Amino acid sequence: MIRPATAADLGTVEEIVQAAYEPWVELIGVRPLPLEADYMSLIAAGRVSLFLGGEGLIVLVPEPGVLLVENVAVRPALHGRGLGRLLMAFAESQARSLGLAALRLYTNERMTRNIALYESLGYHETARETIGGGRHVVHLRKLLD
């Protein structure tokens, strides 16, 4: 159902990210960070996992004691069908398999729909900050059982 992305998937990965994040540009006033990422490097590092049919993806980065969910992207036409939840469950499974006790992520403070989803999955806000380019982000964390 979810598999590691390969170099051959680069076009699909970039297409999913573009479709998922471009609608946010007007609301937040800047390009979301996932639109600026180097996906070939992320794929080469084994960080990108793709939902088999190319409906969505997740970018995971292991850090000391925690797994960073760097990006979750779902094609807009598929929003509301539970794919984001499946990808987040996959992240938890990956964290457990790596022996990590927590997951963390950050998102733009104006992406309130995303924040609500993460909170419904057990994530708790840990901080807010302004980062490069005037982006205002909310940091969230989830401890695993």
DORO-792291 format. One line per 10 residues: number of its first residue (from 1); their letters; for each residue x, y, z of N, C-alpha, C. Coordinates in nm, 3 decimals. Example, Ala and Ser with C-alpha at 12.3 -4.5 7.8 and 13.67 -1.06 7.14 Angstrom:
BEGIN
1) as) 1.319 -0.569 0.780 1.230 -0.450 0.780 1.320 -0.330 0.780; 1.285 -0.225 0.708 1.367 -0.106 0.714 1.290 0.003 0.787
***
This chain:
BEGIN
1) mirpataadl) 0.082 -0.118 0.000 0.000 0.000 0.000 0.087 0.126 0.000; 0.189 0.131 0.084 0.283 0.243 0.089 0.422 0.184 0.066; 0.496 0.245 -0.025 0.628 0.192 -0.060 0.729 0.306 -0.072; 0.858 0.274 -0.062 0.960 0.378 -0.081 0.953 0.432 -0.224; 0.965 0.561 -0.239 0.970 0.622 -0.372 1.107 0.594 -0.433; 1.110 0.584 -0.564 1.235 0.566 -0.638 1.257 0.686 -0.730; 1.374 0.692 -0.789 1.405 0.802 -0.882 1.301 0.810 -0.994; 1.248 0.696 -1.035 1.146 0.694 -1.141 1.016 0.761 -1.097; 0.997 0.778 -0.966 0.875 0.840 -0.913 0.887 0.992 -0.897; 1.001 1.050 -0.931 1.022 1.192 -0.905 0.910 1.279 -0.962
11) gtveeivqaa) 0.870 1.257 -1.085 0.764 1.337 -1.146 0.634 1.326 -1.070; 0.599 1.205 -1.029 0.476 1.184 -0.952 0.484 1.254 -0.817; 0.597 1.242 -0.750 0.617 1.306 -0.620 0.600 1.457 -0.633; 0.667 1.516 -0.730 0.658 1.662 -0.748 0.516 1.704 -0.786; 0.448 1.624 -0.864 0.310 1.655 -0.903 0.215 1.652 -0.783; 0.231 1.552 -0.696 0.148 1.542 -0.575 0.172 1.663 -0.485; 0.298 1.696 -0.463 0.332 1.808 -0.376 0.276 1.939 -0.433; 0.293 1.959 -0.562 0.242 2.081 -0.626 0.090 2.090 -0.608; 0.019 1.982 -0.636 -0.127 1.982 -0.625 -0.172 2.005 -0.481; -0.100 1.946 -0.386 -0.140 1.955 -0.245 -0.111 2.092 -0.184
21) yepwveligv) -0.001 2.155 -0.223 0.042 2.278 -0.154 0.015 2.407 -0.230; 0.003 2.402 -0.360 -0.020 2.526 -0.436 -0.146 2.600 -0.389; -0.256 2.530 -0.355 -0.374 2.603 -0.308 -0.352 2.684 -0.180; -0.248 2.653 -0.104 -0.222 2.724 0.022 -0.147 2.856 0.001; -0.087 2.876 -0.115 -0.003 2.994 -0.137 -0.081 3.123 -0.110; -0.199 3.135 -0.165 -0.276 3.258 -0.145 -0.311 3.280 0.002; -0.351 3.174 0.072 -0.390 3.187 0.212 -0.274 3.229 0.301; -0.156 3.166 0.283 -0.046 3.195 0.375 0.047 3.306 0.324; 0.034 3.342 0.198 0.110 3.455 0.145 0.250 3.424 0.099; 0.294 3.300 0.113 0.426 3.255 0.066 0.411 3.111 0.018
31) rplpleadym) 0.512 3.067 -0.056 0.511 2.926 -0.099 0.542 2.837 0.021; 0.458 2.738 0.048 0.488 2.645 0.157 0.623 2.576 0.133; 0.694 2.550 0.241 0.827 2.490 0.231 0.832 2.361 0.148; 0.731 2.273 0.154 0.739 2.153 0.071 0.751 2.182 -0.079; 0.706 2.298 -0.124 0.721 2.333 -0.265 0.865 2.368 -0.301; 0.949 2.389 -0.201 1.088 2.427 -0.223 1.186 2.310 -0.205; 1.137 2.195 -0.163 1.225 2.082 -0.128 1.290 2.019 -0.251; 1.404 1.957 -0.229 1.478 1.883 -0.332 1.436 1.736 -0.322; 1.335 1.700 -0.397 1.279 1.565 -0.384 1.370 1.457 -0.439; 1.454 1.487 -0.536 1.548 1.384 -0.583 1.642 1.345 -0.469
41) sliaagrvsl) 1.692 1.443 -0.394 1.780 1.412 -0.281 1.705 1.337 -0.172; 1.583 1.378 -0.144 1.503 1.310 -0.041 1.473 1.166 -0.080; 1.442 1.145 -0.208 1.418 1.009 -0.256 1.546 0.926 -0.245; 1.658 0.983 -0.289 1.786 0.911 -0.283 1.823 0.873 -0.140; 1.783 0.957 -0.044 1.813 0.930 0.098 1.712 0.833 0.160; 1.613 0.789 0.083 1.515 0.695 0.135 1.412 0.760 0.227; 1.390 0.889 0.213 1.300 0.962 0.303 1.156 0.970 0.253; 1.131 0.945 0.125 0.998 0.963 0.066 0.930 0.827 0.048; 0.808 0.818 0.099 0.726 0.698 0.077 0.601 0.741 0.002; 0.560 0.658 -0.093 0.453 0.690 -0.185 0.339 0.592 -0.168
51) flggeglivl) 0.218 0.645 -0.161 0.101 0.558 -0.163 0.100 0.494 -0.301; 0.079 0.362 -0.309 0.101 0.285 -0.430 0.045 0.345 -0.558; -0.075 0.397 -0.555 -0.134 0.452 -0.676 -0.094 0.595 -0.705; -0.005 0.652 -0.626 0.036 0.789 -0.646 -0.064 0.891 -0.595; -0.147 0.848 -0.499 -0.249 0.939 -0.444 -0.193 1.032 -0.338; -0.084 0.994 -0.276 -0.027 1.073 -0.168 0.113 1.026 -0.135; 0.177 1.101 -0.046 0.313 1.066 -0.005 0.340 1.119 0.134; 0.449 1.069 0.192 0.495 1.117 0.321 0.648 1.120 0.318; 0.705 1.223 0.380 0.850 1.238 0.391 0.885 1.228 0.539; 0.968 1.130 0.573 1.005 1.104 0.712 1.156 1.115 0.730
61) vpepgvllve) 1.197 1.184 0.836 1.338 1.205 0.863 1.368 1.165 1.006; 1.441 1.054 1.027 1.478 1.016 1.164 1.573 1.118 1.226; 1.545 1.152 1.350 1.629 1.241 1.429 1.655 1.171 1.563; 1.747 1.219 1.643 1.771 1.155 1.772 1.643 1.149 1.857; 1.593 1.029 1.881 1.478 1.008 1.968 1.342 1.039 1.909; 1.338 1.088 1.786 1.210 1.132 1.728 1.212 1.115 1.576; 1.095 1.093 1.519 1.082 1.087 1.374 1.013 1.215 1.328; 1.079 1.291 1.241 1.021 1.413 1.186 0.933 1.376 1.067; 0.807 1.415 1.075 0.716 1.404 0.961 0.734 1.536 0.886; 0.818 1.535 0.786 0.854 1.659 0.718 0.747 1.704 0.618
71) nvavrpalhg) 0.673 1.609 0.565 0.574 1.644 0.465 0.473 1.530 0.452; 0.348 1.567 0.448 0.239 1.475 0.414 0.161 1.544 0.305; 0.146 1.480 0.191 0.074 1.542 0.079 -0.022 1.441 0.018; -0.144 1.486 -0.001 -0.249 1.404 -0.062 -0.310 1.485 -0.175; -0.336 1.421 -0.286 -0.400 1.490 -0.398 -0.533 1.550 -0.349; -0.559 1.675 -0.378 -0.680 1.742 -0.328 -0.811 1.669 -0.360; -0.821 1.605 -0.475 -0.944 1.535 -0.511 -0.973 1.418 -0.417; -0.871 1.377 -0.340 -0.888 1.263 -0.250 -0.897 1.303 -0.103; -0.900 1.432 -0.075 -0.913 1.477 0.063 -1.042 1.423 0.124; -1.036 1.393 0.253 -1.154 1.346 0.325 -1.179 1.197 0.315
81) rglgrllmaf) -1.088 1.125 0.253 -1.106 0.980 0.237 -1.018 0.897 0.331; -0.946 0.964 0.419 -0.865 0.893 0.518 -0.723 0.864 0.477; -0.681 0.909 0.360 -0.546 0.880 0.315 -0.441 0.948 0.403; -0.467 1.072 0.445 -0.375 1.140 0.535 -0.358 1.064 0.666; -0.468 1.013 0.718 -0.462 0.932 0.840 -0.381 0.805 0.819; -0.398 0.741 0.703 -0.319 0.621 0.673 -0.170 0.653 0.667; -0.137 0.765 0.605 0.003 0.804 0.596 0.061 0.836 0.734; -0.018 0.899 0.818 0.029 0.929 0.954 0.043 0.801 1.037; -0.046 0.705 1.017 -0.033 0.575 1.085 0.095 0.505 1.038; 0.125 0.517 0.911 0.249 0.463 0.856 0.370 0.527 0.927
91) aesqarslgl) 0.365 0.659 0.948 0.474 0.728 1.017 0.493 0.672 1.157; 0.383 0.648 1.228 0.393 0.591 1.362 0.457 0.452 1.358; 0.416 0.373 1.261 0.473 0.239 1.245 0.624 0.247 1.218; 0.663 0.340 1.133 0.806 0.358 1.103 0.883 0.402 1.227; 0.825 0.494 1.304 0.892 0.539 1.426 0.913 0.422 1.522; 0.809 0.343 1.539 0.821 0.225 1.628 0.929 0.129 1.578; 0.930 0.105 1.447 1.029 0.010 1.393 1.172 0.062 1.410; 1.187 0.193 1.419 1.319 0.253 1.442 1.351 0.268 1.590; 1.258 0.227 1.676 1.278 0.238 1.820 1.269 0.381 1.871; 1.198 0.466 1.800 1.185 0.607 1.839 1.059 0.626 1.922
101) aalrlytner) 1.068 0.711 2.022 0.959 0.728 2.119 0.858 0.835 2.082; 0.886 0.913 1.977 0.796 1.024 1.945 0.806 1.060 1.798; 0.706 1.135 1.755 0.705 1.196 1.622 0.689 1.346 1.640; 0.742 1.421 1.547 0.721 1.565 1.550 0.696 1.613 1.408; 0.633 1.728 1.399 0.608 1.790 1.271 0.587 1.938 1.292; 0.584 2.011 1.185 0.550 2.153 1.190 0.468 2.185 1.067; 0.383 2.285 1.080 0.297 2.327 0.970 0.269 2.476 0.985; 0.230 2.538 0.877 0.198 2.680 0.883 0.078 2.702 0.973; 0.083 2.809 1.053 -0.025 2.834 1.148 -0.159 2.860 1.081; -0.157 2.899 0.955 -0.283 2.923 0.883 -0.343 2.795 0.824
111) mtrnialyes) -0.271 2.687 0.831 -0.322 2.559 0.783 -0.399 2.491 0.896; -0.504 2.558 0.940 -0.578 2.514 1.058 -0.645 2.377 1.038; -0.685 2.347 0.918 -0.745 2.216 0.890 -0.643 2.104 0.917; -0.518 2.129 0.877 -0.413 2.030 0.901 -0.383 2.018 1.050; -0.376 2.131 1.118 -0.350 2.129 1.263 -0.459 2.050 1.334; -0.583 2.071 1.296 -0.695 1.998 1.357 -0.680 1.848 1.334; -0.638 1.809 1.214 -0.617 1.666 1.187 -0.509 1.610 1.278; -0.396 1.679 1.286 -0.286 1.630 1.370 -0.328 1.620 1.516; -0.401 1.720 1.565 -0.447 1.714 1.704 -0.543 1.597 1.725; -0.626 1.568 1.627 -0.718 1.453 1.639 -0.643 1.321 1.642
121) lgyhetaret) -0.520 1.322 1.593 -0.436 1.201 1.593 -0.346 1.193 1.715; -0.362 1.288 1.808 -0.286 1.283 1.932 -0.163 1.371 1.938; -0.144 1.457 1.840 -0.033 1.551 1.843 -0.070 1.671 1.929; 0.030 1.726 1.998 0.010 1.841 2.084 0.107 1.951 2.044; 0.057 2.073 2.044 0.140 2.188 2.010 0.250 2.205 2.114; 0.373 2.227 2.064 0.487 2.247 2.154 0.547 2.386 2.140; 0.526 2.452 2.026 0.584 2.585 2.008 0.527 2.648 1.881; 0.547 2.780 1.872 0.518 2.856 1.750 0.640 2.942 1.725; 0.671 2.961 1.597 0.783 3.047 1.563 0.769 3.101 1.422; 0.844 3.205 1.395 0.854 3.261 1.261 0.986 3.214 1.203
131) igggrhvvhl) 0.978 3.155 1.084 1.101 3.106 1.019 1.119 3.181 0.888; 1.223 3.149 0.815 1.259 3.219 0.692 1.143 3.253 0.600; 1.151 3.372 0.544 1.050 3.415 0.449 0.919 3.457 0.511; 0.918 3.485 0.641 0.796 3.527 0.707 0.696 3.416 0.729; 0.741 3.294 0.731 0.653 3.180 0.755 0.632 3.165 0.906; 0.508 3.150 0.946 0.473 3.133 1.087 0.429 2.989 1.105; 0.504 2.913 1.184 0.477 2.770 1.196 0.438 2.731 1.338; 0.364 2.622 1.343 0.324 2.557 1.467 0.398 2.424 1.472; 0.467 2.398 1.583 0.535 2.271 1.604 0.443 2.181 1.686; 0.433 2.055 1.645 0.350 1.957 1.715 0.430 1.830 1.739
141) rklld) 0.393 1.759 1.843 0.466 1.637 1.883 0.367 1.534 1.933; 0.401 1.408 1.910 0.321 1.297 1.962 0.414 1.195 2.024; 0.386 1.160 2.149 0.460 1.053 2.215 0.391 0.922 2.183; 0.471 0.820 2.154 0.416 0.688 2.126 0.401 0.609 2.255; 0.307 0.520 2.257 0.284 0.433 2.375 0.402 0.343 2.397
***
